[in-house]
């Protein structure tokens, strides 16, 4: 049955960020990508307003005409938009893996490159094109050990995989006549893929919020460290993060949520919170103290104030305070310990 441009636009308007119009047009790879990225982070969904008639035209092409228009022996043209999408989605998949799956064995050698490669390949399979999945994943597995343990490792892995996917791009072979699948099995497979992607991230967000926030903090810090020669970059970044707060002030005429935004920035920009500053004072440490300094100071003070060795009536309260301060600072430096 021929697809309708009007129906496609209605589905685009009602559920475009979830890929409903792509499900209607039989573009399952595109639909899955939109489900996982909420319409290409919103930008892709808006861009599709002018692309829907072309999508409908592709969906309505007959198999024989399709073969004539897209000979499988001719390489499709290179698309800068597709390449950029491959890079960003690869980074996105890698970041989700770093947040939700980093406790798995051989994470940086196997799990992370496979996740990044899956994101790159998903974008390369959109529309009438595809690429060589085996070569894309092989590139990821080769590149990953070079950046082992880095918070920014998804970026170079995704770049290498995107170059490989673009080099081995090809037209998708037309399906054989009568091979169209029913909507039910397609929705079932899309649902399984969405659950496989979102389950680790959801578990991490709801059951390991502290580690998630500190990982994001590490990513921001690593990114800012790359621009150490541009001291104004931190101020620009803080201005961008505070933009929602400033817009709220314009709308409401007040700064009711300034403290909440400031606390969020303290975490994202790795500034010490008030509790952490107090913990540093309890352990007699400076802000730049390392984990080794914290542990050494804690052990020395614990020996001094342990109730079994210190007869002072304040010893027990001070000992408890020292332990609490140590746990606060340890949670900052080693969030994995508190999973």
C-alpha positions as CSV (number, residue, x, y, z in Angstrom):
1,X,0.0,0.0,0.0
2,X,1.3,3.4,-1.0
3,X,2.5,5.6,1.9
4,X,0.9,9.0,2.4
5,X,2.9,12.2,2.9
6,X,0.1,13.6,5.0
7,X,0.2,10.6,7.4
8,X,3.9,10.8,7.6
9,X,3.8,14.5,8.6
10,X,1.1,13.8,11.2
11,X,3.3,11.1,12.8
12,X,6.3,13.3,12.5
13,X,4.5,16.1,14.5
14,X,3.0,13.7,17.1
15,X,5.8,11.3,17.7
16,X,8.7,12.4,15.5
17,X,11.4,12.3,18.3
18,X,10.4,8.7,18.8
19,X,10.6,7.8,15.1
20,X,6.9,7.0,14.6
21,X,7.0,8.3,11.0
22,X,10.0,6.1,10.2
23,X,8.2,3.0,11.5
24,X,5.3,3.9,9.2
25,X,7.7,4.3,6.3
26,X,9.6,1.0,7.0
27,X,12.8,2.7,8.0
28,X,13.5,0.7,11.1
29,X,17.2,1.6,11.5
30,X,16.2,5.3,11.4
31,X,13.3,4.7,13.8
32,X,15.7,3.0,16.3
33,X,18.2,5.8,16.1
34,X,15.5,8.3,16.7
35,X,14.2,6.3,19.7
36,X,17.7,6.2,21.3
37,X,18.6,9.8,20.6
38,X,15.1,11.5,20.8
39,X,15.2,12.5,17.2
40,X,18.9,13.0,16.7
41,X,19.0,15.2,19.9
42,X,16.1,17.3,18.4
43,X,18.1,18.6,15.5
44,X,17.5,15.7,13.2
45,X,13.8,15.8,13.9
46,X,13.5,19.4,12.9
47,X,15.6,18.9,9.8
48,X,13.3,16.2,8.6
49,X,10.5,18.6,8.0
50,X,11.8,19.2,4.5
51,X,13.0,15.6,4.1
52,X,9.7,13.7,4.6
53,X,8.5,13.9,1.0
54,X,11.7,12.3,-0.2
55,X,11.4,9.6,2.5
56,X,7.8,8.8,1.3
57,X,9.0,8.7,-2.3
58,X,11.7,6.2,-1.4
59,X,9.2,4.0,0.5
60,X,6.8,4.0,-2.5
61,X,9.4,3.0,-5.1
62,X,9.0,-0.4,-6.6
63,X,11.8,-2.9,-6.3
64,X,12.7,-2.9,-10.0
65,X,12.8,0.9,-10.2
66,X,14.9,0.9,-7.0
67,X,17.5,-1.3,-8.6
68,X,17.8,0.9,-11.6
69,X,18.1,4.1,-9.5
70,X,20.6,2.5,-7.0
71,X,22.9,0.0,-8.8
72,X,24.6,-1.9,-6.0
73,X,28.0,-1.9,-7.7
74,X,28.2,2.0,-7.5
75,X,29.3,3.6,-4.3
76,X,26.7,6.1,-2.8
77,X,28.0,9.6,-2.4
78,X,29.8,10.7,0.7
79,X,27.4,12.6,3.1
80,X,29.0,15.0,5.5
81,X,25.8,15.0,7.6
82,X,25.9,11.2,7.8
83,X,29.6,11.2,8.8
84,X,29.0,13.8,11.6
85,X,26.0,11.8,12.8
86,X,28.2,8.6,12.9
87,X,30.8,10.4,15.0
88,X,28.3,11.9,17.5
89,X,26.2,8.8,17.9
90,X,29.3,6.7,18.3
91,X,30.4,9.1,21.1
92,X,26.9,8.9,22.6
93,X,26.8,5.1,22.6
94,X,30.3,5.1,24.1
95,X,29.4,7.5,26.9
96,X,26.3,5.5,27.8
97,X,28.6,2.4,28.0
98,X,31.1,4.3,30.2
99,X,28.3,5.3,32.6
100,X,26.3,2.0,32.7
101,X,28.8,-0.8,31.8
102,X,32.2,0.2,33.1
103,X,32.2,-2.4,35.8
104,X,32.4,-5.2,33.3
105,X,35.6,-7.2,32.7
106,X,37.7,-6.1,29.7
107,X,35.5,-3.0,29.4
108,X,38.0,-0.8,27.5
109,X,39.2,-3.6,25.3
110,X,35.9,-5.2,24.2
111,X,32.7,-3.7,25.6
112,X,33.4,0.0,24.9
113,X,34.6,-0.5,21.3
114,X,31.7,-2.7,20.5
115,X,29.2,-0.1,21.8
116,X,30.9,2.7,19.9
117,X,31.0,0.6,16.7
118,X,27.3,-0.3,17.1
119,X,26.4,3.4,17.2
120,X,28.4,4.2,14.2
121,X,27.0,1.3,12.2
122,X,23.5,2.2,13.1
123,X,23.9,5.6,11.5
124,X,25.6,4.1,8.5
125,X,22.6,1.8,7.9
126,X,20.0,4.7,7.7
127,X,18.0,4.9,4.5
128,X,19.2,3.1,1.4
129,X,22.8,2.7,2.5
130,X,24.8,0.4,4.7
131,X,28.4,-0.4,5.5
132,X,30.7,-3.3,6.5
133,X,29.9,-4.0,10.2
134,X,32.9,-6.4,10.6
135,X,35.4,-3.9,9.4
136,X,33.9,-1.1,11.5
137,X,34.0,-3.2,14.7
138,X,37.5,-4.3,13.9
139,X,38.7,-0.7,13.7
140,X,37.1,0.0,17.1
141,X,38.8,-3.0,18.7
142,X,42.2,-1.9,17.3
143,X,41.8,1.7,18.3
144,X,40.5,1.2,21.8
145,X,43.7,-0.1,23.5
146,X,45.5,3.1,22.3
147,X,43.3,5.2,24.5
148,X,42.8,2.7,27.3
149,X,41.3,4.1,30.5
150,X,40.6,7.6,29.1
151,X,37.3,9.3,29.7
152,X,37.5,10.8,26.2
153,X,38.3,7.5,24.5
154,X,34.8,7.3,22.7
155,X,35.9,10.3,20.6
156,X,38.9,8.8,18.8
157,X,37.3,5.4,18.6
158,X,34.2,6.9,17.0
159,X,36.3,9.0,14.5
160,X,38.2,6.0,13.4
161,X,35.1,3.8,13.1
162,X,33.3,6.6,11.1
163,X,36.1,6.8,8.6
164,X,36.0,3.1,8.2
165,X,32.3,3.0,7.8
166,X,32.4,5.8,5.2
167,X,35.2,4.0,3.3
168,X,33.2,0.8,3.0
169,X,29.8,2.4,2.4
170,X,27.5,0.7,-0.2
171,X,23.9,0.7,-1.3
172,X,21.6,-1.6,0.7
173,X,20.6,-4.6,-1.5
174,X,16.9,-4.4,-2.4
175,X,14.7,-6.9,-0.6
176,X,13.4,-9.9,-2.5
177,X,9.8,-9.6,-3.7
178,X,7.3,-10.5,-1.0
179,X,9.8,-10.3,1.8
180,X,8.1,-7.3,3.6
181,X,7.7,-8.0,7.3
182,X,4.6,-7.4,9.5
183,X,4.4,-4.5,11.9
184,X,4.2,-6.6,15.0
185,X,7.6,-8.4,14.7
186,X,9.3,-5.1,13.7
187,X,8.0,-3.3,16.8
188,X,9.1,-6.3,18.9
189,X,12.6,-6.1,17.6
190,X,12.8,-2.3,18.0
191,X,11.5,-2.7,21.6
192,X,14.2,-5.2,22.4
193,X,16.9,-3.0,20.9
194,X,15.7,0.0,22.9
195,X,15.6,-2.0,26.2
196,X,19.1,-3.4,25.5
197,X,20.3,0.2,25.2
198,X,18.4,1.9,28.0
199,X,18.5,-0.8,30.7
200,X,22.2,-0.3,31.7
201,X,21.8,3.5,31.6
202,X,18.6,3.4,33.6
203,X,20.1,1.2,36.2
204,X,23.1,3.4,36.6
205,X,21.0,6.6,36.9
206,X,18.6,5.3,39.4
207,X,20.8,3.1,41.5
208,X,24.2,4.7,41.1
209,X,23.6,8.4,40.8
210,X,26.8,9.4,42.6
211,X,29.1,7.5,40.3
212,X,27.2,8.8,37.3
213,X,27.6,12.5,38.4
214,X,31.3,12.0,39.1
215,X,31.9,10.3,35.8
216,X,30.2,13.3,34.0
217,X,32.5,15.5,36.2
218,X,35.5,13.6,35.1
219,X,34.5,14.0,31.4
220,X,34.0,17.7,31.8
221,X,37.4,18.1,33.6
222,X,39.2,16.0,30.9
223,X,37.6,18.1,28.2
224,X,38.6,21.4,29.9
225,X,42.2,20.1,30.5
226,X,42.6,19.9,26.7
227,X,42.1,23.7,26.6
228,X,44.5,24.6,29.4
229,X,45.9,27.3,27.1
230,X,42.5,29.0,26.9
231,X,41.7,30.2,30.5
232,X,38.5,31.9,29.4
233,X,37.0,28.6,28.2
234,X,35.9,27.6,31.8
235,X,34.0,30.9,32.1
236,X,32.3,30.3,28.7
237,X,31.4,26.8,29.7
238,X,29.9,28.0,33.1
239,X,28.0,30.7,31.2
240,X,26.4,28.0,29.0
241,X,25.5,25.8,31.9
242,X,23.9,28.7,33.7
243,X,21.8,29.7,30.7
244,X,18.7,27.7,31.8
245,X,18.9,29.5,35.2
246,X,19.2,32.9,33.6
247,X,16.3,32.2,31.3
248,X,14.3,31.2,34.3
249,X,15.1,34.5,36.0
250,X,13.9,36.4,33.0
251,X,10.6,34.5,33.0
252,X,10.0,34.5,36.7
253,X,11.7,37.8,37.6
254,X,13.8,36.2,40.3
255,X,16.6,33.9,41.2
256,X,14.8,31.3,43.2
257,X,16.9,28.3,42.1
258,X,20.3,29.9,42.1
259,X,21.6,27.6,44.9
260,X,20.4,24.5,43.1
261,X,22.2,25.5,39.9
262,X,25.3,26.4,41.8
263,X,25.4,23.0,43.5
264,X,25.0,21.3,40.1
265,X,27.9,23.3,38.7
266,X,30.1,22.4,41.7
267,X,29.7,18.8,40.7
268,X,30.0,19.3,37.0
269,X,33.0,21.6,37.2
270,X,34.7,19.5,39.9
271,X,34.6,22.4,42.4
272,X,34.5,21.2,46.0
273,X,31.1,21.3,47.8
274,X,30.8,22.8,51.2
275,X,30.7,19.3,52.8
276,X,33.9,18.4,51.0
277,X,35.6,21.7,52.0
278,X,34.7,21.0,55.6
279,X,36.0,17.5,55.3
280,X,39.3,18.9,54.0
281,X,39.5,21.2,57.1
282,X,38.8,18.2,59.4
283,X,41.7,16.3,57.9
284,X,43.9,19.4,57.8
285,X,44.4,19.2,54.0
286,X,44.6,21.6,51.1
287,X,42.2,21.6,48.1
288,X,44.8,20.1,45.8
289,X,45.3,17.1,48.1
290,X,45.7,13.8,46.3
291,X,44.0,10.5,47.3
292,X,47.3,9.4,48.9
293,X,47.5,12.6,51.0
294,X,43.9,12.1,52.1
295,X,44.5,8.5,53.2
296,X,47.8,9.3,55.0
297,X,46.2,12.2,56.9
298,X,43.2,10.0,57.8
299,X,45.3,7.2,59.2
300,X,47.4,9.6,61.3
301,X,44.4,11.4,62.7
302,X,42.6,8.2,63.3
303,X,45.5,6.9,65.4
304,X,45.6,10.1,67.4
305,X,41.9,10.4,68.1
306,X,41.0,6.7,68.4
307,X,39.0,6.3,71.7
308,X,41.1,3.3,72.7
309,X,44.3,5.4,72.7
310,X,43.0,8.9,73.5
311,X,41.4,9.4,77.0
312,X,39.9,12.8,76.0
313,X,36.1,13.0,76.3
314,X,36.0,14.5,72.9
315,X,37.9,11.7,71.3
316,X,35.0,9.6,70.2
317,X,33.1,12.5,68.6
318,X,36.3,13.6,66.8
319,X,37.0,10.1,65.6
320,X,33.5,9.8,64.1
321,X,34.0,13.2,62.4
322,X,37.3,12.1,61.0
323,X,35.7,8.9,59.5
324,X,32.9,10.9,58.0
325,X,35.3,13.3,56.4
326,X,37.4,10.5,55.0
327,X,34.3,8.8,53.4
328,X,33.2,12.1,51.8
329,X,36.6,12.7,50.2
330,X,37.0,9.1,49.3
331,X,33.6,9.2,47.5
332,X,34.8,12.1,45.5
333,X,38.0,10.4,44.4
334,X,36.8,6.8,44.1
335,X,33.1,6.8,43.4
336,X,33.3,3.2,42.2
337,X,33.9,2.1,45.8
338,X,30.4,3.1,46.7
339,X,28.4,1.3,44.0
